[in-house]
Amino acid sequence: MAGIFKVKAKAKGGVTKVKMLAKHVMETGQRKDKKTGDIIPAKFIQELTVQHAGNTVFSGQLGTAVSKNPYFSFTFAGGAKGDELSISWAENTGTSATETAKIK
Amino acid sequence: MTMHRRTVVKAMLACGALVGLGAVIPGVAFAARNKGAFGSDDQAKAMQALFDAEPADSPDIVLKAPSIAENGAVVPVTVSTEMTNVESISIFVADNPTPLVAEFMIPAGTEAKVATRIRMGKTSTITAVVKADGKLFSTARETKVTIGGCGG
């Protein structure tokens, strides 16, 4: 499965600044289908972990109030150009994946 | 205000229906996390479930959010602090169906500054809670929402 995260990570002066944007609907489970009136089941990313060289540099537990196509930015010490970040995420539906991104 | 009555009514209906549903989110979904906190429809209860304590107001947290958000579906929020030994940063929106938006862990070496985008059902208070040195600190501000983010 192709990654859903678009990542911009830049190492400068000993720190790496990461900006990431996921393509995800973040369905809250509270919206109704306009035609049928049925509740659209919840489907959102509830866990997110970013690792660099085996260390977790960022992680979060997300609720349904995180916007559609969620965006996160953070900065961590270390990291160099060419290093790889490993991004793991899990949906409330049980779907999960790990993808990688390079630091520039 | 140039909002159409119809849009307002729709948004209100949608949001109203949601409040009751907050508690019905299936338990399986939150197996590995604080189900009580994320499922709670009350901010004080959610904080209690997540931290088992109440945060103290602190001027040392910088919570950046617009004072007026035209679109409640995408409200940019940045939380940062100069405190040391920050363990986590959490964001709450008081009047959302489930007030706990997200909890971010800040491992050693990562700056205590997180930016994200959140949904807001209606005009409400955004609260940022920082856990540092085992203590809880918070700061809050109100954001006016002209179009709610809950109806879609």
Contacts between the chains, C-beta under 8 A, distances in Angstrom:
chain1	res1	chain2	res2	distance
A	15	B	111	7.5
A	28	B	18	7.8
A	28	B	97	8.0
A	28	B	119	7.6
A	28	B	150	7.3
A	29	B	21	7.2
A	29	B	25	6.1
A	30	B	17	7.5
A	30	B	18	4.1
A	30	B	21	5.4
A	30	B	22	7.7
A	30	B	97	6.2
A	30	B	150	6.5
A	31	B	14	7.3
A	31	B	150	7.8
A	31	B	151	7.1
A	31	B	152	4.6
A	32	B	14	7.3
A	32	B	17	7.3
A	39	B	21	7.5
A	42	B	25	6.3
A	42	B	29	6.8
A	46	B	29	6.9
A	46	B	30	7.2
A	46	B	33	6.8
A	46	B	38	8.0
A	47	B	32	7.1
A	47	B	33	7.1
A	55	B	107	7.2
A	55	B	109	7.7
A	56	B	105	7.7
A	56	B	107	5.4
A	57	B	107	6.1
A	57	B	109	6.9
A	57	B	110	5.4
A	58	B	104	7.2
A	58	B	105	7.4
A	58	B	106	7.8
A	58	B	107	7.3
A	58	B	110	5.9
A	59	B	104	7.3
A	59	B	105	4.5
A	59	B	107	7.5
A	60	B	102	5.6
A	60	B	103	6.4
A	60	B	104	4.2
A	60	B	105	6.6
A	61	B	33	5.0
A	61	B	34	7.2
A	61	B	38	7.2
A	61	B	102	6.6
A	61	B	103	4.6
A	62	B	101	7.8
A	62	B	102	4.7
A	63	B	38	5.1
A	63	B	98	5.8
A	63	B	100	5.3
A	63	B	101	5.3
A	63	B	102	5.8
A	64	B	25	7.9
A	64	B	97	8.0
A	64	B	98	6.4
A	64	B	119	7.7
A	65	B	93	6.1
A	65	B	96	5.2
A	65	B	98	6.7
A	65	B	100	7.9
A	65	B	101	4.2
A	65	B	102	7.7
A	65	B	118	5.5
A	65	B	119	4.6
A	65	B	120	7.5
A	66	B	101	6.2
A	66	B	102	5.6
A	66	B	116	6.5
A	66	B	117	7.3
A	66	B	118	5.9
A	66	B	119	7.1
A	67	B	73	6.1
A	67	B	74	4.8
A	67	B	75	7.3
A	67	B	116	7.9
A	67	B	117	4.1
A	67	B	118	5.8
A	67	B	119	5.2
A	67	B	149	7.3
A	68	B	73	6.6
A	68	B	74	7.4
A	68	B	119	7.9
A	70	B	116	6.7
A	70	B	117	6.6
A	71	B	76	8.0
A	71	B	115	7.3
A	71	B	116	5.9
A	71	B	117	4.9
A	72	B	114	7.0
A	72	B	115	7.0
A	72	B	116	5.2
A	73	B	114	7.2
A	73	B	115	4.3
A	73	B	116	7.7
A	74	B	104	7.8
A	74	B	110	6.1
A	74	B	111	6.8
A	74	B	113	6.8
A	74	B	114	5.5
A	74	B	115	7.7
A	75	B	110	7.0
A	75	B	111	4.3
A	75	B	113	6.4
A	76	B	107	7.8
A	76	B	109	5.5
A	76	B	110	4.2
A	76	B	111	7.0
A	77	B	109	4.2
A	77	B	110	7.3
A	77	B	111	8.0
A	78	B	109	6.5
A	92	B	29	3.9
A	92	B	30	7.5
A	93	B	29	7.9
